[in-house]
Amino acid sequence: LCPPGIEAVLFATLMSVFNGAGAVGTEVGALLTKMMGVTESNFDNLGVLTVLCNVSSLYPLLFIGWLDGVGSSGEDDDNDDENVVDVDGVAVMNG
């Protein structure tokens, strides 16, 4: 999935995106709550707001098609399997 040696950078980048998305999601939720007029004493649009927030969590599924090529060739494809011996269904390194 990532070139050897940059695993930590990839993890840090993914966590940064994850944390940033959480912060943006919180702010968007607050904005939607204000726009829908939901307050501590007015719950008229709470049902609509709840459905909208839950349906919006499915939005990333639209982009799952972008991941088609990911993982088609892994790190194991680059290794030579000449030294691997199958013993009772378990791969054992030979040599």
C-alpha positions in Angstrom: 0.0 0.0 0.0 2.9 2.3 0.7 6.6 2.3 -0.2 8.9 0.8 2.4 10.3 3.4 4.9 7.4 5.9 4.8 4.9 3.9 6.9 5.2 6.4 9.8 4.6 9.4 7.5 1.6 7.6 5.9 0.1 6.9 9.4 0.7 10.4 10.6 -1.0 11.8 7.4 -4.0 9.5 7.8 -4.4 10.4 11.4 -4.2 14.1 10.6 -6.9 13.7 7.9 -9.0 11.7 10.4 -8.7 14.3 13.1 -9.3 17.2 10.7 -12.4 15.5 9.3 -13.7 15.0 12.9 -13.2 18.7 13.6 -14.9 19.7 10.3 -17.7 17.3 11.0 -18.4 18.8 14.4 -18.6 22.3 13.0 -20.8 21.2 10.1 -23.1 19.4 12.6 -23.3 22.6 14.7 -24.0 24.7 11.6 -26.8 22.3 10.5 -28.3 22.3 14.0 -28.4 26.1 13.9 -29.8 26.3 10.4 -32.5 23.8 11.2 -33.5 25.8 14.3 -32.9 23.0 16.8 -32.2 24.5 20.3 -32.5 23.3 23.9 -36.2 24.2 23.8 -37.2 23.6 20.2 -37.0 20.1 18.8 -39.3 20.6 15.8 -36.7 19.6 13.2 -34.7 17.2 15.3 -35.9 14.2 13.4 -35.0 15.7 10.0 -31.6 16.7 11.4 -30.9 13.2 12.7 -31.8 11.6 9.4 -29.7 14.1 7.5 -26.7 13.6 9.7 -27.0 9.8 9.5 -27.4 9.8 5.8 -24.5 12.1 5.3 -22.2 9.6 7.1 -22.8 7.3 4.0 -21.3 10.0 1.7 -17.8 8.5 1.6 -19.2 5.3 0.1 -19.6 7.2 -3.2 -15.8 7.3 -3.4 -15.1 3.6 -2.7 -14.7 3.1 -6.5 -11.5 5.1 -6.3 -9.9 2.3 -4.3 -10.2 -0.3 -7.1 -6.4 -0.5 -7.8 -5.3 -0.3 -4.2 -3.9 -3.5 -2.9 -3.8 -5.3 -6.2 -0.1 -5.8 -5.9 1.2 -6.0 -2.3 4.6 -6.2 -0.7 4.5 -10.0 -0.9 4.5 -9.8 -4.7 8.0 -8.3 -4.7 9.5 -11.0 -2.5 11.1 -14.1 -3.9 9.2 -17.2 -2.8 12.1 -19.6 -3.7 13.0 -20.1 0.0 9.4 -20.7 1.2 8.4 -24.3 1.8 4.9 -25.4 2.6 4.9 -27.8 5.6 1.5 -29.1 6.7 -0.2 -26.0 5.4 2.2 -23.6 7.1 4.7 -21.5 5.1 8.2 -22.0 6.5 11.3 -20.1 5.4 14.0 -22.4 4.1 17.6 -21.3 4.5 
